């Protein structure tokens, strides 16, 4: 299929709806599995707001440490992302090197990945094809970032946590350019810490913690239009450094009102990593 598209660098901005966290009594929580009898799967309700989402390709000063996200060019050698062996044997080592170069890290540890394929009208379900995440969130918190190190590398954790630690995701389209359900990012410099709401993500054998996000008109949103398969997005989900660099970046998939009606549904892979710097 061939679509007539404007050059991505010429696109200014779109106005679209993003789902923030509605006011809630008690602590926000979501079960990843069947909840106990009488419990809802989630007590989180959306608070939708229409916001301006600007073209990050045309922006100045966007980077992983300033705004919390970044764009890299990288052509993968993977030929089939449905092949788990190719993902682990080819894509993991490739991604480690991409993230190491982008961050200057001494060590990058991949701890999981998720494939997403949008199916019209289907909600996200961990027992089926994962759908785009359409709520404003951050994958980790000031508490759960270090905890992931302790969970995944228990023998080394306390020594590793003496240095700078980051949780960085690498997000790539499997088919491109991305026209359907792109990702939006709130510039971390425009999000006060008080807008982050710790929220429980309840697994069968552990409880993780993420940030939901309260609406604030000061948030300044960006996206990368028409992301290609030889490009990838870096997403900072946690940084132990507290010297003014971006520590977290709220993000969400969104419906782009300029999406052509015959655009293919988005397919993507996100890879999650722990990033370590020596003291």
Backbone bond lengths (Angstrom), bond angles and torsions (degrees), N, CA, C in turn:
res aa  C-N    CA-C-N  psi(-1)  N-CA   C-N-CA  omega(-1)  CA-C   N-CA-C  phi
1 X - - - 1.451 - - 1.520 109.56 -
2 X 1.317 116.50 135.63 1.453 121.30 178.74 1.517 109.09 -117.36
3 X 1.337 116.93 121.82 1.455 122.35 179.84 1.519 109.39 -108.14
4 X 1.333 116.25 140.39 1.455 121.10 176.19 1.523 108.19 -82.97
5 X 1.325 117.02 109.92 1.460 121.46 -174.21 1.513 110.09 -122.03
6 X 1.327 115.49 145.03 1.453 120.31 172.36 1.523 108.86 -72.75
7 X 1.342 118.19 148.47 1.469 119.23 175.64 1.522 109.86 -55.58
8 X 1.346 118.71 133.19 1.466 120.55 -173.07 1.520 114.01 -60.58
9 X 1.338 117.65 -30.43 1.457 119.48 -178.12 1.532 112.20 -71.09
10 X 1.343 117.22 -15.15 1.467 119.50 -179.15 1.527 112.50 -89.83
11 X 1.318 118.17 -8.87 1.458 121.09 -178.59 1.528 109.29 -78.15
12 X 1.321 117.19 131.06 1.466 120.27 -175.13 1.523 111.64 -86.83
13 X 1.320 117.22 -63.12 1.464 121.62 -175.74 1.511 108.69 -165.67
14 X 1.326 115.60 161.39 1.456 121.68 172.18 1.524 108.05 -126.33
15 X 1.302 116.40 157.54 1.463 121.69 173.12 1.521 107.00 -110.48
16 X 1.319 116.13 122.72 1.459 120.76 -174.32 1.520 109.69 -145.32
17 X 1.317 115.39 166.34 1.466 122.13 -177.80 1.520 110.20 -95.18
18 X 1.336 115.39 131.86 1.455 122.15 174.19 1.516 109.61 -120.85
19 X 1.326 116.17 144.92 1.461 122.01 -176.89 1.525 110.82 -98.88
20 X 1.324 115.06 104.45 1.451 121.96 173.17 1.536 109.56 -85.69
21 X 1.333 115.74 -176.14 1.461 121.95 178.00 1.524 110.11 -88.13
22 X 1.317 116.81 123.66 1.462 120.97 174.70 1.525 109.60 -73.76
23 X 1.334 117.91 152.49 1.475 119.64 176.58 1.523 110.86 -52.14
24 X 1.337 115.79 141.72 1.460 120.44 -172.24 1.520 109.43 -141.76
25 X 1.339 116.16 144.26 1.459 121.52 171.80 1.529 108.35 -88.53
26 X 1.304 116.74 128.22 1.459 119.69 -179.45 1.524 111.39 82.96
27 X 1.302 114.67 -167.00 1.464 121.06 -174.83 1.522 110.70 -90.88
28 X 1.316 116.51 137.06 1.462 121.58 177.01 1.526 109.64 -67.91
29 X 1.326 116.65 138.51 1.463 119.98 -179.68 1.526 109.94 -152.34
30 X 1.323 115.02 148.32 1.455 122.38 177.72 1.522 108.27 -140.50
31 X 1.330 117.11 132.51 1.461 122.32 176.00 1.522 109.25 -90.11
32 X 1.333 116.46 137.05 1.462 120.84 174.92 1.520 111.45 -87.22
33 X 1.319 117.02 -4.93 1.455 122.71 -176.97 1.535 107.45 -136.62
34 X 1.310 116.96 -176.44 1.461 120.60 179.97 1.524 109.35 -62.05
35 X 1.333 117.62 123.24 1.468 119.57 -176.69 1.524 112.04 -74.36
36 X 1.320 117.39 167.05 1.463 120.03 176.01 1.539 110.67 -60.18
37 X 1.333 117.45 156.75 1.469 120.09 -179.75 1.527 111.76 -54.09
38 X 1.319 115.13 132.49 1.460 120.61 178.36 1.513 114.91 86.30
39 X 1.351 117.46 -7.91 1.465 121.35 179.51 1.525 109.84 -96.18
40 X 1.326 118.99 136.68 1.463 119.53 171.89 1.520 110.38 -72.11
41 X 1.320 117.09 155.56 1.462 119.51 177.49 1.530 110.32 -61.22
42 X 1.319 117.01 -31.95 1.451 120.91 177.37 1.523 109.69 -151.37
43 X 1.329 116.35 144.58 1.464 120.17 173.25 1.526 111.24 -102.11
44 X 1.339 115.39 11.18 1.458 121.38 179.66 1.520 109.29 -84.91
45 X 1.324 116.89 128.43 1.451 122.30 177.03 1.522 109.46 -117.69
46 X 1.333 117.45 143.14 1.465 119.43 -177.64 1.519 112.55 -76.89
47 X 1.318 114.84 149.06 1.458 123.53 173.08 1.526 106.21 -123.58
48 X 1.349 117.63 86.54 1.471 120.11 -172.60 1.527 112.45 -73.63
49 X 1.325 114.68 140.04 1.466 121.63 176.51 1.522 108.88 -139.98
50 X 1.309 116.28 139.57 1.458 121.64 173.92 1.526 108.70 -84.41
51 X 1.324 115.24 127.52 1.459 120.64 -176.61 1.523 109.27 -133.38
52 X 1.308 115.62 159.22 1.457 122.01 172.58 1.521 108.94 -86.11
53 X 1.332 116.01 128.09 1.461 121.57 -179.51 1.529 107.16 -117.80
54 X 1.317 115.81 113.69 1.462 122.22 -171.34 1.528 111.71 -90.63
55 X 1.317 114.58 160.63 1.460 122.49 -179.47 1.528 109.76 -78.82
56 X 1.328 116.91 110.81 1.466 120.34 -179.44 1.521 111.80 -69.55
57 X 1.330 117.77 -22.30 1.468 119.44 179.16 1.536 110.75 -63.43
58 X 1.323 116.27 -29.08 1.460 120.77 -177.29 1.531 112.33 -98.50
59 X 1.336 117.32 1.61 1.467 120.90 -175.07 1.528 110.83 -88.74
60 X 1.317 115.30 155.63 1.460 122.84 177.25 1.533 108.58 -109.70
61 X 1.322 116.81 139.13 1.458 120.88 174.99 1.512 114.80 86.34
62 X 1.330 117.28 14.58 1.464 120.88 177.53 1.524 109.00 -87.00
63 X 1.323 117.17 122.37 1.460 121.15 176.14 1.519 108.82 -160.38
64 X 1.323 115.73 169.27 1.457 120.99 -177.01 1.522 111.55 -60.83
65 X 1.326 118.03 -38.48 1.463 120.67 -176.50 1.523 113.73 -88.22
66 X 1.323 118.02 -19.06 1.471 119.59 178.83 1.517 111.41 -93.95
67 X 1.325 116.92 -54.17 1.467 121.70 -175.38 1.520 113.25 -102.29
68 X 1.327 118.05 -13.79 1.459 121.86 178.51 1.510 114.69 95.26
69 X 1.341 117.72 -0.65 1.460 120.57 176.56 1.523 108.32 -147.51
70 X 1.326 115.69 162.07 1.449 119.68 -179.79 1.513 111.22 -157.73
71 X 1.314 115.22 163.40 1.464 123.08 -178.87 1.518 108.59 -114.02
72 X 1.341 116.35 133.24 1.464 120.89 175.66 1.518 109.11 -128.69
73 X 1.325 115.29 150.66 1.458 120.82 172.97 1.518 108.48 -97.50
74 X 1.331 115.64 129.06 1.457 119.60 178.55 1.521 109.00 -163.90
75 X 1.312 116.17 119.73 1.458 121.72 177.03 1.520 108.55 -92.22
76 X 1.317 116.31 118.16 1.461 120.41 -178.02 1.526 111.05 -79.85
77 X 1.331 115.47 152.14 1.467 121.44 175.00 1.527 111.94 -88.92
78 X 1.338 117.40 -2.84 1.468 120.21 178.42 1.524 109.27 -68.55
79 X 1.329 116.58 131.70 1.463 121.30 178.92 1.520 112.78 -103.69
80 X 1.344 116.96 -15.07 1.459 120.29 -176.70 1.524 109.00 -150.55
81 X 1.346 116.14 104.08 1.456 119.75 -178.30 1.531 112.85 -78.42
82 X 1.319 117.84 -0.86 1.459 119.25 171.32 1.523 111.40 -84.75
83 X 1.312 116.31 -6.29 1.469 122.71 -179.71 1.534 108.50 -95.80
84 X 1.331 116.63 105.57 1.461 121.15 -178.19 1.526 111.66 -60.18
85 X 1.317 117.17 -33.38 1.464 119.86 179.87 1.521 110.51 -63.87
86 X 1.337 117.64 -42.35 1.465 120.17 177.94 1.526 110.89 -63.97
87 X 1.333 117.17 -39.58 1.463 119.85 179.85 1.519 110.11 -61.05
88 X 1.321 116.76 -47.16 1.474 120.33 -175.18 1.526 112.33 -77.62
89 X 1.335 117.04 -36.81 1.463 119.71 -174.40 1.530 112.65 -86.27
90 X 1.335 117.01 -27.94 1.463 120.85 -176.85 1.529 111.04 -111.93
91 X 1.339 115.76 -52.06 1.465 118.75 -171.48 1.527 112.39 -72.00
92 X 1.322 117.48 -39.34 1.465 119.18 178.37 1.532 111.18 -58.57
93 X 1.337 120.30 -53.62 1.470 119.44 179.60 1.534 112.82 -60.96
94 X 1.324 116.98 -40.20 1.475 120.02 176.58 1.524 110.79 -57.44
95 X 1.320 115.69 -47.94 1.463 121.18 -174.83 1.522 111.25 -67.42
96 X 1.318 116.70 -38.02 1.465 120.13 176.48 1.521 109.98 -56.63
97 X 1.321 117.22 -44.14 1.462 120.53 -178.50 1.531 110.86 -69.58
98 X 1.328 118.04 -39.51 1.466 121.13 177.53 1.528 110.24 -59.59
99 X 1.323 116.63 -47.38 1.467 120.84 -177.61 1.523 110.89 -70.32
100 X 1.311 116.97 -38.43 1.469 119.97 178.69 1.530 110.13 -61.05
101 X 1.325 116.47 -44.70 1.455 119.57 -179.83 1.525 111.66 -67.53
102 X 1.323 117.21 -37.11 1.463 120.59 -177.23 1.518 112.47 -72.40
103 X 1.331 117.23 -29.22 1.466 120.92 -174.28 1.520 113.82 -107.55
104 X 1.335 117.84 -16.02 1.460 120.49 -173.34 1.508 112.89 72.58
105 X 1.336 117.32 21.71 1.461 121.88 -175.44 1.522 111.68 -71.05
106 X 1.316 114.57 156.12 1.459 121.15 173.60 1.528 111.54 -86.55
107 X 1.325 116.14 -24.92 1.465 119.82 -177.33 1.516 109.58 -153.93
108 X 1.329 116.45 138.94 1.466 122.60 176.14 1.528 107.60 -128.25
109 X 1.317 115.62 127.07 1.465 121.91 -177.53 1.531 108.94 -119.05
110 X 1.327 116.68 116.45 1.471 121.42 178.49 1.516 108.48 -82.44
111 X 1.362 116.44 126.44 1.469 116.41 179.55 1.521 114.59 -113.19
112 X 1.328 120.21 -15.17 1.471 119.56 168.50 1.523 109.88 -174.58
113 X 1.329 115.07 176.19 1.458 120.69 175.59 1.531 108.44 -148.06
114 X 1.320 115.31 158.94 1.458 121.71 178.24 1.519 109.20 -135.61
115 X 1.315 116.18 131.44 1.457 122.32 171.48 1.522 108.22 -95.79
116 X 1.327 116.90 136.32 1.464 120.85 177.05 1.525 109.52 -124.93
117 X 1.330 114.54 140.57 1.472 121.54 177.40 1.518 107.56 -140.78
118 X 1.328 116.21 111.62 1.459 118.53 -175.72 1.526 110.39 -71.07
119 X 1.335 114.14 130.17 1.471 122.15 173.99 1.515 106.68 -120.08
120 X 1.314 117.03 121.13 1.457 122.35 -174.30 1.524 111.10 -54.23
121 X 1.339 116.18 125.03 1.457 121.65 175.48 1.513 114.92 84.24
122 X 1.326 118.48 -3.09 1.467 120.32 -178.57 1.517 110.34 -96.32
123 X 1.338 116.31 133.58 1.454 120.74 175.60 1.521 109.91 -82.54
124 X 1.340 114.63 158.64 1.456 119.04 179.81 1.513 110.22 -65.22
125 X 1.329 116.53 132.13 1.453 122.76 -178.64 1.518 107.70 -145.68
126 X 1.317 116.37 123.58 1.465 119.86 -175.96 1.522 112.45 -69.20
127 X 1.330 117.79 -11.47 1.458 120.28 177.74 1.525 112.42 -91.41
128 X 1.336 117.86 -2.88 1.462 121.89 179.73 1.511 109.88 -134.91
129 X 1.329 117.18 -167.12 1.473 118.88 177.32 1.525 110.85 -57.89
130 X 1.327 117.39 127.35 1.453 121.17 -179.39 1.527 109.97 -70.20
131 X 1.323 115.33 137.63 1.447 121.96 -178.18 1.531 110.16 -101.43
132 X 1.337 117.73 160.62 1.461 119.39 175.43 1.528 111.06 -56.40
133 X 1.331 116.18 141.55 1.471 121.96 -179.79 1.530 108.44 -84.61
134 X 1.329 116.54 112.31 1.466 121.16 -171.46 1.525 111.85 -106.45
135 X 1.316 117.42 40.65 1.460 121.30 171.28 1.518 107.97 -136.33
136 X 1.311 116.17 148.24 1.458 121.16 -179.37 1.528 108.09 -72.57
137 X 1.325 116.55 125.27 1.463 120.08 -174.41 1.516 110.28 -158.48
138 X 1.329 115.40 169.48 1.464 124.11 168.14 1.522 106.31 -129.51
139 X 1.325 117.31 135.87 1.470 121.25 -171.65 1.522 113.75 -67.80
140 X 1.336 117.55 -28.08 1.464 121.37 -177.81 1.514 110.38 -135.62
141 X 1.323 115.32 169.09 1.462 121.78 -177.11 1.524 109.47 -129.68
142 X 1.328 115.44 177.51 1.466 119.95 176.50 1.523 111.49 -61.06
143 X 1.325 116.72 -24.05 1.470 121.41 177.80 1.522 111.92 -89.23
144 X 1.329 117.29 -46.73 1.461 119.74 -171.79 1.525 113.21 -79.83
145 X 1.348 118.55 -21.11 1.456 119.44 175.79 1.527 111.65 -59.36
146 X 1.338 118.85 -57.26 1.467 119.83 176.82 1.532 112.94 -62.11
147 X 1.330 116.72 -32.70 1.462 119.23 -178.88 1.529 111.62 -64.73
148 X 1.343 116.19 -33.98 1.465 118.54 178.14 1.528 110.55 -63.97
149 X 1.318 117.19 -36.01 1.464 120.05 176.35 1.529 109.41 -62.69
150 X 1.328 116.73 -44.98 1.474 120.58 -179.90 1.529 111.32 -65.45
151 X 1.329 116.74 -36.56 1.467 120.40 -179.51 1.522 111.85 -69.70
152 X 1.350 116.02 -42.32 1.455 120.80 -169.06 1.526 113.32 -93.18
153 X 1.326 117.22 -29.18 1.468 121.36 -178.58 1.532 109.01 -131.62
154 X 1.320 117.10 61.25 1.463 120.12 -170.87 1.529 114.31 -60.29
155 X 1.324 117.96 -34.56 1.462 120.06 -176.60 1.530 112.38 -73.55
156 X 1.323 116.25 -23.00 1.470 120.32 -176.70 1.520 112.89 -109.99
157 X 1.337 117.14 -7.53 1.455 121.49 -164.89 1.528 113.50 -55.71
158 X 1.307 118.10 -51.64 1.462 119.42 -172.44 1.526 111.64 -64.50
159 X 1.326 116.81 -34.81 1.465 119.08 176.60 1.530 110.59 -70.70
160 X 1.332 117.10 -43.33 1.464 120.73 179.57 1.527 111.52 -62.79
161 X 1.321 117.00 -36.33 1.459 121.09 -177.36 1.525 112.91 -73.36
162 X 1.320 117.15 -6.75 1.472 119.69 174.23 1.531 111.14 -74.71
163 X 1.343 116.44 -22.60 1.455 121.51 177.31 1.516 110.71 -99.48
164 X 1.318 115.58 -175.79 1.461 120.49 177.71 1.518 109.95 -73.70
165 X 1.332 116.19 132.92 1.462 122.54 -178.98 1.527 108.66 -126.31
166 X 1.312 115.69 136.79 1.460 121.24 175.27 1.528 109.71 -129.50
167 X 1.334 115.60 154.52 1.463 122.21 164.93 1.518 105.93 -113.22
168 X 1.327 115.95 116.47 1.463 121.53 -176.42 1.526 108.81 -126.30
169 X 1.336 115.75 129.18 1.455 121.70 174.69 1.523 109.93 -98.84
170 X 1.324 115.89 146.66 1.461 121.99 172.46 1.523 107.31 -115.58
171 X 1.334 116.55 120.82 1.466 122.87 -173.29 1.516 108.94 -116.97
172 X 1.328 115.97 127.13 1.466 120.47 -175.83 1.533 110.44 -138.27
173 X 1.342 117.20 139.66 1.461 118.00 171.72 1.519 110.70 -74.49
174 X 1.320 116.03 141.76 1.460 121.60 174.33 1.521 109.92 -86.17
175 X 1.330 115.31 -31.80 1.458 120.35 171.21 1.518 106.85 -126.46
176 X 1.299 116.48 145.09 1.449 118.07 -174.47 1.519 111.36 -150.99
177 X 1.324 116.73 173.11 1.462 125.20 0.12 1.523 111.77 -71.57
178 X 1.347 116.80 156.20 1.459 121.05 179.63 1.526 109.22 -75.11
179 X 1.318 115.60 117.68 1.460 122.35 176.45 1.519 111.06 -117.48
180 X 1.317 116.06 -22.89 1.458 123.71 -175.50 1.531 109.32 -108.40
181 X 1.337 116.80 130.33 1.470 121.97 175.71 1.523 113.31 52.74
182 X 1.332 118.87 54.35 1.463 119.73 175.47 1.519 110.80 -70.20
183 X 1.340 115.80 171.26 1.457 121.59 178.13 1.526 110.35 -95.17
184 X 1.333 115.53 140.25 1.463 122.37 171.90 1.516 108.68 -113.12
185 X 1.341 116.14 146.55 1.459 123.04 -178.93 1.521 109.44 -129.04
186 X 1.330 116.19 135.69 1.463 120.47 172.05 1.524 108.16 -89.33
187 X 1.314 116.67 122.27 1.464 120.92 177.34 1.527 108.07 -52.16
188 X 1.329 116.39 120.03 1.470 121.15 -174.79 1.519 112.41 -56.96
189 X 1.331 117.79 -27.04 1.458 121.58 -179.43 1.523 112.29 -68.33
190 X 1.336 117.13 -16.60 1.467 120.81 -177.17 1.522 112.77 -103.86
191 X 1.342 117.03 6.67 1.466 121.23 -176.12 1.524 109.47 -115.87
192 X 1.333 119.20 103.19 1.471 119.94 176.39 1.520 110.89 -66.90
193 X 1.328 115.90 150.74 1.466 119.97 -176.33 1.528 111.97 -59.26
194 X 1.335 117.25 -27.22 1.464 120.64 179.97 1.520 113.08 -66.72
195 X 1.332 118.34 -14.27 1.467 120.84 178.37 1.526 112.34 -82.72
196 X 1.336 117.66 -12.88 1.461 121.43 178.93 1.531 109.68 -85.33
197 X 1.334 116.43 131.79 1.461 121.86 -177.55 1.532 108.69 -119.18
198 X 1.342 119.09 109.89 1.465 120.45 177.98 1.531 110.97 -58.32
199 X 1.326 115.47 132.92 1.463 121.60 -174.31 1.517 109.07 -138.44
200 X 1.328 116.57 138.89 1.463 121.42 -177.33 1.532 110.89 -84.37
201 X 1.319 115.98 135.00 1.452 123.47 170.71 1.519 105.69 -115.03
202 X 1.331 115.79 107.83 1.465 121.47 -167.01 1.524 110.24 -97.08
203 X 1.333 115.93 114.06 1.456 123.24 175.39 1.537 108.55 -96.81
204 X 1.339 118.06 168.75 1.474 119.39 179.44 1.527 113.63 -57.71
205 X 1.348 117.92 -33.85 1.469 119.91 -172.98 1.529 113.62 -124.27
206 X 1.331 117.96 6.97 1.459 119.60 176.16 1.526 108.86 -161.30
207 X 1.323 115.09 165.65 1.461 121.34 176.77 1.524 107.81 -119.98
208 X 1.330 116.27 116.69 1.453 121.29 175.58 1.521 109.81 -91.63
209 X 1.320 115.67 168.06 1.461 119.78 178.94 1.522 109.17 -131.24
210 X 1.322 116.04 129.40 1.450 123.12 175.32 1.525 108.49 -122.50
211 X 1.324 116.28 173.03 1.454 120.37 171.44 1.529 109.72 -105.39
212 X 1.338 116.85 124.69 1.447 121.05 158.14 1.527 106.12 -84.75
213 X 1.319 117.18 170.27 1.463 119.61 -172.82 1.525 110.19 -135.64
214 X 1.333 115.67 131.66 1.462 121.92 174.85 1.526 109.83 -80.31
215 X 1.317 116.21 147.65 1.465 120.58 177.55 1.521 110.77 -67.66
216 X 1.312 114.22 140.11 1.459 121.60 174.56 1.530 106.33 -149.15
217 X 1.328 118.55 122.90 1.473 119.67 -178.09 1.522 113.23 -64.33
218 X 1.332 117.41 -11.75 1.465 120.18 178.10 1.529 112.57 -75.91
219 X 1.326 117.92 -17.25 1.458 120.06 -179.30 1.535 109.82 -60.84
220 X 1.300 115.40 135.82 1.469 121.38 179.95 1.530 107.96 -114.75
221 X 1.334 116.43 117.05 1.460 122.55 -169.45 1.533 111.73 -102.55
222 X 1.356 114.50 147.62 1.463 121.79 179.43 1.535 109.83 -139.31
223 X 1.322 115.52 158.46 1.465 121.51 169.12 1.518 108.17 -147.30
224 X 1.321 116.48 166.34 1.464 122.02 177.62 1.526 106.98 -110.77
225 X 1.332 117.23 101.57 1.464 118.92 -176.05 1.524 112.08 -67.86
226 X 1.332 114.34 144.67 1.458 122.63 174.40 1.529 112.84 54.53
227 X 1.328 115.57 47.21 1.463 120.59 178.91 1.526 109.48 -60.31
228 X 1.338 115.70 130.52 1.452 121.77 -175.73 1.535 111.13 -93.28
229 X 1.319 115.54 166.35 1.467 119.76 179.21 1.530 112.27 -73.44
230 X 1.340 117.70 -14.10 1.467 119.63 174.49 1.531 111.06 -98.91
231 X 1.337 115.77 20.23 1.457 122.60 174.52 1.524 108.27 -127.35
232 X 1.326 115.78 158.57 1.465 120.20 177.13 1.522 108.78 -148.05
233 X 1.323 115.58 156.33 1.453 122.44 179.19 1.518 109.89 -107.20
234 X 1.323 116.06 134.50 1.457 122.62 172.13 1.528 107.89 -96.31
235 X 1.330 116.65 131.40 1.462 122.20 -176.22 1.521 108.19 -125.99
236 X 1.332 116.82 118.56 1.458 119.61 -179.98 1.534 109.41 -89.18
237 X 1.334 115.34 116.97 1.468 121.47 -178.77 1.525 112.58 -102.05
238 X 1.319 116.46 -14.00 1.471 120.47 177.72 1.515 108.42 -168.58
239 X 1.340 116.04 144.40 1.455 121.83 172.00 1.520 106.79 -146.88
240 X 1.317 116.23 128.29 1.465 119.95 180.00 1.520 112.37 -74.55
241 X 1.334 117.10 -17.51 1.465 120.99 -178.37 1.529 110.23 -70.65
242 X 1.317 117.15 134.02 1.468 121.73 -176.79 1.528 111.65 -122.40
243 X 1.333 116.24 34.28 1.459 120.60 -177.18 1.521 113.41 -95.74
244 X 1.329 117.30 13.46 1.462 120.62 -179.88 1.512 113.69 109.31
245 X 1.312 118.02 -11.94 1.461 120.57 174.25 1.523 110.15 -69.50
246 X 1.329 116.24 156.67 1.462 120.56 177.60 1.520 109.70 -58.58
247 X 1.330 116.39 132.73 1.463 120.81 178.31 1.531 111.80 -106.01
248 X 1.313 117.95 -31.78 1.464 123.94 -177.57 1.530 108.13 -143.13
249 X 1.328 116.45 154.64 1.466 118.34 172.71 1.531 109.35 -135.13
250 X 1.334 118.32 116.53 1.459 120.69 173.34 1.531 109.65 -65.01
251 X 1.315 116.20 140.77 1.457 119.91 179.44 1.522 109.87 -151.58
252 X 1.323 115.06 163.69 1.464 121.33 -178.94 1.520 109.06 -167.03
253 X 1.324 116.57 146.76 1.457 120.05 165.40 1.528 108.07 -71.82
254 X 1.323 116.68 154.50 1.452 119.40 178.51 1.523 110.56 -149.09
255 X 1.324 115.46 160.16 1.460 120.79 175.53 1.520 108.67 -85.77
256 X 1.307 116.13 114.24 1.455 122.46 178.91 1.533 108.20 -82.45
257 X 1.330 118.38 116.77 1.468 119.66 -176.99 1.525 113.41 -65.73
258 X 1.336 117.51 -13.86 1.465 119.56 178.57 1.528 112.46 -91.81
259 X 1.325 117.78 2.75 1.464 120.89 -179.35 1.525 110.93 -61.77
260 X 1.319 118.81 125.79 1.469 119.92 176.91 1.527 110.91 -60.73
261 X 1.333 117.79 145.08 1.473 119.80 -177.42 1.520 113.63 -62.98
262 X 1.337 117.73 -22.86 1.469 120.47 -179.70 1.527 111.80 -102.04
263 X 1.333 116.82 17.86 1.466 119.33 178.30 1.525 110.41 -67.31
264 X 1.325 117.98 139.54 1.473 119.62 178.91 1.522 110.56 -69.03
265 X 1.338 118.43 145.20 1.462 121.25 176.95 1.528 111.10 -59.16
266 X 1.319 114.51 143.94 1.460 119.43 -177.68 1.527 111.94 -65.52
267 X 1.341 115.42 136.85 1.456 123.13 169.70 1.520 107.51 -128.84
268 X 1.334 116.24 133.65 1.464 118.79 -173.48 1.515 110.40 -152.23
269 X 1.330 114.79 165.40 1.462 121.95 172.93 1.522 108.07 -130.91
270 X 1.315 116.60 134.57 1.459 121.41 173.74 1.521 108.28 -119.66
271 X 1.299 115.07 132.11 1.457 123.23 -177.77 1.513 107.48 -113.86
272 X 1.340 117.95 133.69 1.466 122.18 -176.33 1.522 110.02 -111.45
273 X 1.323 115.25 134.70 1.459 118.81 -174.46 1.519 111.78 -137.96
274 X 1.323 115.03 151.65 1.457 122.99 165.41 1.523 107.51 -97.12
275 X 1.324 116.12 133.27 1.462 121.83 -174.68 1.520 108.27 -121.06
276 X 1.315 116.59 124.89 1.464 120.86 -173.56 1.525 111.17 -118.32
277 X 1.345 114.47 139.83 1.455 122.62 174.87 1.535 107.18 -123.84
278 X 1.289 116.46 138.84 1.461 119.85 177.06 1.524 109.58 -67.16
279 X 1.307 114.88 157.83 1.465 120.28 178.95 1.520 111.95 -61.88
